[in-house]
Amino acid sequence: SNGATVSGRVLAKVAAVGLSANTINLPPPKPAATMNRREEFVENLCDTFKQSRIDIGTAAEFAVLAGATVTNSGSSNINGDLGVSPGSAVTGFLPGKLVGGGEMHAADGAAAAAHADLSIAMAVGNGLTQCFTDKTG
């Protein structure tokens, strides 16, 4: 959405990603010691059912990763790498910009590897039984 700030990743296996004056911040890995009570509960519940977080491999290095295109129409700031594969179109950078040392990967080896890792992670996730359902809202 227009002007939204995301602390995390925007990942689209086959779709396009559209940005408009957004800020995407790739978060650092969170050590277990800093988990809040809810996160700790979910982690323990998943462990009880022998499921853990799904490794997304090299896709974790990307703040934005799309399968088709990445289009920006405003002053978005992407704090991390931006990639597209197997598509190759990235438009609207400038006025959008990569900050914090982020790099653009359009249909290159890094984007292709991240897309492949995302595909594997989605297949793994689709084969799992959900270990927790958030019914808070």
N, C-alpha and C positions, 0 to 999 in steps of 0.2 A: 504494500500500500504506500501511498505517497507520504514521504517524510518519516517513515517508521525506522526505528533503531532495533537491530537484531544483535543479540549476543549469542552467537552460535554459527550455524552454517545454513546456507540456502543451497539445497541439493535437488536437482531435477534430472532423473535418469534419462528420460526421453523428451521432456518438454523444454520449452523456452523459459528463461527467467527475464522478467521485466522489472526494472528498477526506476524509481522516480524520487530523487532527493532522499535516498535512504542511506543509513549508516549500518554497515555490517562489520561486526567485530568478532574476529576469530578468537575464542577464549583459550587461555592456556589450559593444559590438562589440570584437572582438579584432584589434588591428593585426597585419599580417603579420610585423612585426619580433619579435613575442612568440610565434610559432608554435614548437611543439616539433618535433623532427626527424621524427616520424611524420606530424604534420599537414603539414609542409612537403613531405614525400614525396608524400602524397596530393594536395596542391594541385598539385605539379608533374606528377604522373601524370595528373590530370584535365586540366591544360593541354595535355599531350601529345596527348590525345584530343579536344582542343578543347571540353571540357566544363568548366563552372565551377559554383560553388555556385548553387543555385536561389534567386532573390529571392522572398521570401514577402510582400513589400510591407508593407502596414499591419498584417498579422498579427504582424510582428516587434515591435510595440508591446505585445503581450499576453503576460502570463505564463501565463494560462489562457484558452483559447478553445474553446468547445464549440458544436456544431450544435444540440443538443437541450436539455440542462439542465446546470447545475452544482450539485452537492449536496455540502455539507460537513457532517460529523458530529463534528468535533472542533475543537481550537484551532489550525487552520491559519493560517499567515501567508503572504500572497501579496504578493510584492515586485514590483509591476508591475500592469498593468491586467488585469481579469477581464471576459470577454465571452461572450455567448451569442447566436447568431443562426443560423438563423431562429427557433429556439425562444426562449423568454423567461423560463424559470423559473430562478431562483437562490435556493437555500435554504441555511440554516445559517450565515449571516453576520449576526450574532454566533452562536456564539463565534468563528468564523473572522473574520479581519480583513485588510483591504488595508493594506499598510504602504509607506513610501517614496514616497508621493504617488500610489499606484495608484488607478485609478477603476473603477467598475463600469459596464458597458455591457450592458444587457439589451434585445435587439431594437431597438437604436437605430441611427443611421446609421454610427457608428464600428464597431460590431460587424458590421453588414451588409457594410461595405466590407472589413473584415478577413476575413470568411468568404468573400467573393468572391475576394479576393487569394489566400487559402489554396487555394480550388478551382482557380484558375489554376495556382498553383505545383504542386499535385498532378498536374494534367494534364500540365504540362511534364515533371515528374519521371517520370511513367509512360511518357512517350515517349522517354526517354533510355536508353541502354545504361549499366548500372552501370560506372563507371570504376574501382572498387576494391572488392574483397571482403576483409573482415577475417576471416582464418582463425586468429586468435590465441586464440579462446576463445569 
